[in-house]
Amino acid sequence: MSVVEQYARAHIVTDADILEEEQDAVPVVLRYDPDDDPRSVRVGLPGRGAHEWTFSRSLLEQGLRAPAESGEVRVWPCGRVQAVVELHSAQGVSVVQFETKALMRFLRRTYLAADPVSR
């Protein structure tokens, strides 16, 4: 089985964004390794103090349709074309806004990687 790694453009939402104009999108890495854990995905944020969160693939999928949470991760739809992923850590909370189609494309690729017979 093969590893799926996809960079998605996303907006990291901060308190300052509320007061200022919208910030530029940053590349966020989405990663799936069926040999490591076939039920989990990873989201890695760029920059200083870069951090990676691992959570269930089903949480990401559920959160695209309705608010869902598990442990330090929350996912919910934001309008018709965006989704929000809230990631908690000892350093604080990161709120990341994605285009839903990028997350759906990633999920499709993970299912193909997990079951190469279905291609």
Residue pairs with C-beta under 8 A, 6 or more apart in sequence:
1 34
1 35
1 38
1 113
1 114
1 116
2 34
2 113
2 116
3 31
3 32
3 33
3 34
3 35
3 113
4 30
4 31
4 32
4 33
4 106
4 109
4 110
4 113
5 29
5 30
5 31
5 32
6 29
6 30
6 31
6 102
6 105
6 106
6 109
7 27
7 28
7 29
7 30
8 27
8 28
8 29
8 30
8 98
8 99
8 102
8 103
8 106
9 25
9 26
9 27
9 28
9 99
9 102
10 25
10 26
10 27
10 28
10 96
10 97
10 98
10 102
11 17
11 22
11 23
11 25
11 26
11 96
11 97
12 23
12 26
12 45
12 94
12 95
12 96
12 97
13 84
13 95
13 96
13 97
14 23
14 95
17 23
26 45
26 46
26 47
27 46
28 43
28 44
28 45
28 46
28 96
28 98
29 42
29 43
29 44
29 46
30 41
30 42
30 43
30 103
30 106
31 41
31 42
31 43
31 44
32 40
32 41
32 42
32 57
32 106
32 109
32 110
32 113
32 114
33 42
34 110
34 113
34 114
37 54
38 114
39 56
39 57
39 58
40 54
40 55
40 56
40 57
41 54
41 55
41 56
41 57
41 60
41 106
41 110
42 52
42 53
42 54
43 52
43 53
43 55
43 85
43 87
43 96
44 50
44 51
44 52
44 53
45 51
45 52
45 87
45 94
45 96
49 91
51 87
51 89
51 91
51 94
53 72
53 73
53 87
53 89
55 70
55 71
55 72
55 73
56 70
57 107
57 110
59 68
59 69
59 70
59 73
59 75
60 75
60 85
60 103
60 107
61 107
62 68
62 75
63 69
63 74
63 75
63 76
63 77
63 83
63 85
64 75
64 77
64 83
64 100
64 103
64 104
65 77
66 76
66 77
67 74
67 75
67 76
67 77
68 74
68 75
68 76
69 75
72 87
72 88
72 89
73 85
73 86
73 87
73 88
74 84
74 85
74 86
75 83
75 84
75 85
75 86
76 83
76 84
77 83
77 84
77 100
78 84
78 97
80 100
81 99
81 100
81 101
82 97
82 98
82 99
82 100
83 97
83 98
83 99
83 100
83 103
84 95
84 96
84 97
84 98
85 95
85 96
85 98
86 93
86 94
86 95
86 96
87 93
87 94
87 95
87 96
111 118
112 118
112 119
